[in-house]
Amino acid sequence: MTPGFIDVNVSLGTWPFMDFRIQTAAALAKHLAAEGIAQAWVSAVEPILFTDPDVHDEQLFSSLARFPSLFPVKTINPLLGGWRASLERALKVHRVRRVKIHPNYHQFALNDPRVDAMAEELVRRGIPLLIQMRVEDERNQHPLMQVPGVPAETVSDLAANHPALKVVALCAYRGEAATLVAGRRNVWVDLSFIECQDTLETLCGEIPADRILFGSNTPFLYTRPAVMKVTHAGIAARIRTSVACGNARTLGSRIAPKMDEIL
C-alpha cells in the first residue's frame, strides 16, 4: 500500500478558459483526501494572469488556514519592486515555505538579474523555488492566448548558477525532464505532464528516482490519473513510496527551520 501522497502541484482559484468544479479550500481538501493525498502544496490560480500576485495570494492563505493538509505557496513576480516585502509578510504572517514563479506568463527571462536576486534571497532563507513551466498543454490553449512553456535549458542554467537553490520544475514534459535533471543535484521534476506507457517505470529509467516528485496539477488536470501513475507502477515499493511522498518530504526537511513540525 502506497502511503499518503504529497502533491507538490495543486492550485485553487478561477481560470477564464476552464470551469473548475473545486471552488473552495474545503472542497479541495476533501477531494484530495479522497484520492489518497495527505498533503498538498497549493498556489492561487489568479496571479498567473495578474501582474501583482499579492491580493489573491492573501485570499488563498486565509482560506487555507483551517486546513492543515493544504500548504500555501507564494507566487512572486521578481520584476515588481515590492516582492521582498511580499515574501517577508508571507513567511512571517502565513508561514509560507514555498515560492512559485511564472516566467512565461509574467514575461521575464530566468537569466534576468532580478531573478538572480530572488534566487539568492530564497537560498538565504532556505526556501525552494517552484517554476511553473506551463499551466496547460500548449495544444489545448485558447487560440488567442498562446503561451509557450518555459525553456528547460533556462531552468537548468538557473539551477547551475545557484547550486544551493532547490528548484522544482512543475509540468515538464518527458522530453524536458532529462535536460532539467542532467548533472544537477538541485533540480526535481513532478509527474503531472509526463505521459507515456508505464510512465513511472520509463521515467525512472531516464532520470534518478530521487529527482521525481508526485504532482497532479489539480484542478487543471484530473487528480486520479496522476495517482495511478504511481500506484499502478510495476516497480519496487520503496521507489513508489519515494515518489509518492518520500522525495517531497526529504526536500521539505531541507528548506526551513522547524519544518519537521509541518511535515
Helices and strands as residue ranges (DSSP letters): E 5-12, H 25-34, E 37-44, G 46-48, H 54-64, E 70-72, E 74-75, H 83-94, E 99-101, H 103-106, H 113-125, E 129-132, G 138-140, H 152-161, E 167-170, H 174-181, E 187-190, H 199-204, G 209-211, E 212-213, H 223-231, H 237-241, I 242-246, H 247-253, G 259-261
